[in-house]
Amino acid sequence: MPYNSDPKQQAVRDEVKIFAEKEIYPVSEHWDRMPEPRDFPFDMYKKLGAAGFIGYNTPKEFGGQGKSNLEYITLIEELCYHDAGFGLLCAVGELASYPILYFANDEQKKKYLPDCMSGKRIPAFVLTEPNAGSDAANVSTTAVEDGDEFVINGEKIFIMHGDVADLAVLFCKVEGKPKMSAIIVETDQPGWDKRTLKNKMGMRAATTGGIMIKDVRAPISNLMGEYGKGFRYAMMTLDGARIGVAAQGVGIAQRALDESVAYAKKRVAFGAPIAKLQAIQWMIADMSTKLEAARMMTYKAALLQDAGEKFSLEAAQAKLFSAEVANFCVDRAMQIHGGYGYIGEFSVIEKLYRDQRVLEIYEGTSEVQRLVIAGNVIGR
């Protein structure tokens, strides 16, 4: 059993297992293997919302479950153990809702958060652009004040759920104002042209979109927080999201380890189960050790967040290490399974291999995490 630093975590694991057996496993292959053009799993998203899994750590007054960040991290870990694509549905809902919860005014929170938590609305965190990925401050999307409205123009790319979202936390530069700001935009209007990006490698159940924005209007009252604070809001949001990505890595790595142990015990070669071979034993030993370290780093970051202490360094460390551990564990699982891992007909390893690769890219690449870590350590 995975180690729990708090007894409440086991209740989360048990709850997710019941949900996964009933709702995820019967449809997992369907959503992963669906031919292009891909659909978004609206029914599953609503089921996740009905189960309380979207906004798990959002206060109850705004429609969430009021759980701790550690419990939320455990939720993501367990969902991603069963199917990372469906786990990502919840993580993206949290990512997009986080800045509203922490930086929006009370009126905006009451208006938007309950529908986001229930799954009635699908929110998106709309930051990345063709020329503003790791260099997030370099956004070129602009908003111009026109009476009591913003008129927004620009392009966004690689936006999780951006192809289906009806609510966007949009980061852009407001003409005449300093730096980057954040605006809450209802996307069901002319000029918001969204599309589903094709041939996605992994995490296929959670679709990714590209957005063209032409003369889209939003009330000036939908400015989130203060002018010029958008970059700060985005980075603080990503700090928390990085712990979520670390949890995704832990869940995927645990699945890779469990599948490898089970396969090694039953696969016979040279007259005995391959679990008897030292080469296999060493792979499994390395997987287990790295996984446990990643898990502890992830829980530490979540506990610091729950305690209200600074956690930017620990979040970056956990995200960097867990993403690379997931890569390592799935690669070793592939080696242990051989052809039975490489061909998706025979095992889940091929899917795990595709799903884990994005962990070293989104919410800040591994290279960006190293810059964050070095900046924190050297700056002390």
N, C-alpha and C positions, 0 to 999 in steps of 0.2 A: 504494500500500500504506500502511496506517496506520503511523505512527511507533512504533517500539519503543524504550523506554529501556533494555531488557535483551534480549539475544538469546533468552532462554528464552521470551519472549512469542510469538515466531513459531511455536514448536513448539505452543503452546497454540492459536493461531489455526488452524493446520493440523489439529490433532486435532479441534477443534470443527467445522470445515468438513466433514470426513469424516463425523462423527456426524450433522450437520444434513442432509446430502444423503441419507443412508441412513434416518434415523429421524424427522426433523422435517418436512421438506417434504412427504412423502407424506400426513401427517395434520394439517398445520397448519390448513388451511381447515376440516376437519371439527371440530376442537376450538374454533375461533373462531366457527363458524356454528351450533353445536349449539343446538337449541331448548330452551326451559325445560321441565321442570327439568333443570339441567345436571349432568353427571356429573364426577367427578374422574378425571384420566388416570392411574390407578394403574399401568398397564403402562409408560407413559412415565416415570413417577417411578422405577420399578424399573430401567428402562434407564439413566436418568441416574445412579442409584446404582451400577449394575454398571459403568458407564464411569468411575466414580470422581469424578464431577462434584459430588456432594453431599459436603460436607466436604473440598473440594479442598485447603484450607489447614489442615485438622486433622491433628495429628501421627499418624503411622502406628500408633503404639501403641494408639490409640483407633479405628482403622479408617479413618482418612483417608488422603490422599495425601501429606501433609507438604510441600505446595507453599508458596511465599511468598505474601504478601498481594497483591503485584503480579501474580503469575501468576493468582491467584483473580480479581482485578479484570478481567484480560484475558479470562478464561473467561466472566465475566458479560457483558462488553462484546460478545464474539463471539456468545454464545448469543442475546443480545437483538438483534443485527444480523439474525439469521435468524428468530427469533420471540421477542418479548419475554415472552409468556406462559410459554413453556417456560423461558426464562432465569430468570423469577421463581420457578419451582419450586425451582431450586437456591438462589437467594438466600434464600428463606424457610427452607429447610432449614438454611442457615448461620446465619441470624438466630436461630432457635430453639435451635440447638446451641451457639452462642457462649457464652451465660451458663453453660451446664453445663460447658463446657470450662474457662472461666476462673474460675468462682466456686464450683463444686460441689466436694465432697470426692472423694477418689480412688475410693471405693467407688461413688459415684453415677456418676462418669465411666465406670468400667468396666462398670457395669450398663446404662447407657443409650446411650452414644455409639456403640459399634460398630453397633448395629441402626439408629441414625439415619443413619449414614454409608452403610450398604449400601442404604438405601431400604426396609428391612424394617419399620421404624417411621416414622411421619410425625409429626414434632414441630411444635408451634405456640408462638409467642411471644404469650402471652395477657395483654395489658396494657390496651388501650383499652376504655372503657366509654361508655355513652350520655352521661354527664356528665363524662367524663375522657378527652379527646382530647389537644389541645395541653397542657391542664392535667393532665398525667399523674399528678401527686401527689395528685389529688383522687379517687382510686379509693374506691369504697364497698363493694366486695366484701370480706367479712370471713371470718376463720377463728377458730374457738374451739377451744382445747385440750380434749380429752376423753380422759383416760387417756393412751395412747400414740399417739393420733391427732388430726389436725385435722378439724374439721367445717366445711365451707366453704359459704357462700351468697353469691350475687350474680349479676350479669349482665355479659357482655362482648359487644362489637360490633366489626365490621370486623376480625375476626381472620383473617389469611391462613391458609388450610388449617384453620381452626377447625371447619369442617363435617366434616372427615374425620380430624383428628389423633387419634392414640391416646396421645399424650404431650404434656403441656402444661407449660411454664414459666409458672406462674400468679403474677401480682403482686396482692397483697391486703394488708389490714391485719389483723394478729393481735391479738385482743382482749387488752388489758392490756400490750401491747408498743408501743414507740415507732415511729411512722412506718410505712413500707410494707416488707413482706418478700416473699420469693420462695419458692414451694413447687413441687416437681416432682410433678405429678399424673398418674396413669394414668387415662385418661378412660373406659375401658370398664367403667362401673359405673353403678348407678342414681343418678339425680339430675343426671347430666351430660347435658343436653338440647341438642343442637347441630342447627343447620339451615343450609342453603345460602342465602345472600342472592341474590335474584333480579335479573335485568335489569342485570347488571354492564356498565358501559360498555365497558371494555377489559380487557386482560390476562385474557381469559376462560378460558384453559386452567388458570390458577391460581385456584382458587375461593376465595371469602371466606365466612366464617361468622359467625353470631350464636350465643351460648351462654347458656343459663339454667342456673344452678348452684344446686341445692337439696340441702342436707345431704350433700354429696359428701365422702367421707372420704379422707384421705391420711396415711400414717405420719408422725409427728413427725420421724422420721429422714430424711424427704424435704425438710425445710427446706434450702434452698440457701444456703450461706454463713451469715451471721449475721442475727439478728432486726434489723429496722430498716434494713437496708442495701439493700432492694429497689430503691428509687429510684435509688441510685447504680449498682447493677448494670444497671438498665434503660438509664440514660443512657450508660453506658460501652459497652453493647451497641449502642445506636443510633449512637454515634460511628462505629464500624466499619461498621455497616449503611449509613450515609449515603454512604460511599465506594462501596459497592455500587450504590446508587441512582444516583450520579453515573455509574458505568460503564454502567448501563442507558441513561441519557440519551445517552452517547457512542455506544453501539451503535445506538440508534434513529436518532440524528442522522446517523450515517455511512450508514445504509441510505437515509435520505431524500435525502441528497446524491447517492449513487451512482445511485439511481433517477432523480433529476432530470437528472443529466448524460446518462445513457443516453437518456432520453426526449427531451431537448432536441436531441440529435444526430440523432434519427430523425424527429422531428415537423416537418413542413414547413408553413410559413405564409408568405404573401406571396412565394412563389417560392423559399424557402430554408429550411434547418433553423432552428428558432427559437434554437438555440445561437448564431447569428450576430447576434441582436438584443442591443443593449446592455442593455436592461431585464432580460433573462434572465441575461446575463453578470454583472450586478451582484448579482442575487439569489444566484447560485451563488458568487460571490466572498465575499459576506457569510456565507453558510452555511459555506463552507470555513474562513474565518478564525475565526469563533466556535467551530466544532467543534474546531479544533486547540487553541485556548486551553482549552476545556473538557477535552480529553484530557490536556493537560499538568497542569492543576490536579488532575485525578483521579489521575494517576500520582504526582504529588508527595505527595499525602496517603497513598497506599499505601506509597510508599517510606519516609516518616516512620514509618508504623506498623511496617514491617519492621525499621526501625532501632531500635525501642523508644523513640522520642521522642514527645513530645506531638503530637497531631494533631487535636484537637477543632476548632480554628479552621479548619484546612485542609480537614477533612472537611465542615464546614458550608459553607465557600466553594465547594468542588467540587460539593456536592449542589445548592446554590442555583443556581450558574451553569449546570451541566450540564443540570439540569431545565428551566431557561428557554431554554437553547440548543436542546434537543430540541424544545420547543414552537415556537421560531422556525423551525428547519429544516424541520419537518414542515409548518408553515403555508406556508412559501415553496414547498415541494415541491407542496403542494396547489394553489397559485397557478400554478405552472409547468405542472402536469398538467391544470388546468382540470377539465372534466367527467370526464375519464379518471382523475382523482384522487378526485373526489367520489363516484363510483360504484365500489363495491368489486368489481364484476364484472370491471373492466378493469385494476386495479392494486392494489398492497399499500398505497398511500398512505392510503386510507380506514381501514385497520386500524392503521397507524402513528399516525394522528391520534387514534384512540380510545385506543390503548395508552399514548401518552406523557403523557396529561393527568394521570394519577395521580402522576407523579413530583414534582409541585409540592405534593402533599398528604401522602403517607405518609412514615414515618420522620421526621416533623417538617415542617410546612408551610414554604413559602418565607418566610413572616413569622417563624416560629420561628427559621429559620436566620439571618435578619437580626438577631434578638435575640441569638443565640449569638455571631455575628461581632462585633456591636457590644460585647457584654460583654467579649469577649476583647481587642479592640483598645483600648477605652477604659480597661479595667482594667490595662493595661500601664504 
